[in-house]
Amino acid sequence: MQKAKSYLVIVDYFSRYIEVQPLSSTTSASLISSRKSIFSRHGIPDTLMSDNSPQFVSKEMSQFAKAYGFIQVTSSPHYPQSNGLVERA
């Protein structure tokens, strides 16, 4: 079994609950699959914040957010502290 080199870190800003999921790749499709898995366990959020990585701001990700009914916002590109809970995790 190959070790994961990347991880998806999700933090619930209200409860501070952290979930880390290993990623087989960092494509939008892989991230969407991981988010679906997390949503199936915890529900679909109203708002999801991410950084400005191309995978998170792709057309696929926008379509996924629209289809699942949540708003995706991105943190400030040159100020990672604006997404501080995830950066600290």
Secondary structure, DSSP 8 states (H G I E B T S, - for coil): ----SEEEEEE-TTT--EEEEEES--SHHHHHHHHHHHHHHH---SEEEE---TTTSSHHHHHHHHHHT-EEEE--TT-GGGGHHHHH-
